[in-house]
Amino acid sequence: MSTVARHVRVTGRVQGVFFRAWIREQADRLGVRGWVRNCSDGSVEAHIEGAEDRVADMLELLKRGPSGAHVDDLQVRDVDPEYHDWFAVRH
């Protein structure tokens, strides 16, 4: 199984609504790895890697976000895998 990786930037009402914790929960459930962090401009960015179908599932979830959040835009670009062992919330 090959590993794919995507860098994601999510804009909208995505800070202060437990967005990062929700992303980590979804990543653990789907078996993808990487990291997520808040950005100073109010967006959230993440590095997501794993099996292509699982990463695609994660991107679909990010388009909606958790309850309480409102996703305006999801920017995705292909990146090289970093081969993380788990999914981390960065501060």
C-alpha positions, 0 to 999 in steps of 0.5 A: 500500500502506498502512502499519499499526503495532502496539505490542507488549509481550512478557512471559515469558523474553524477556531474555537469550535474544537476543530483540531480535536475533531480532526484528530478523532476522525484521523484516528478513526480512519487510520490516517497520520499527520498533524493539525494546527491553528494559524494566526490568520484564523484558519486551520492547516493540516498535513494528512497522510495514509492510504489514498482512499482514507485520505480522500475520506478525511478530505470529505469530512473536512469539507463539512467539519464538526458541529459548531464549525462553518467551513468556507473553503478547503484548499488542498495540495499534494505534498510528500509524505512525512511518515508520521507514526500518529496524528498530532495536534500542534500548538 
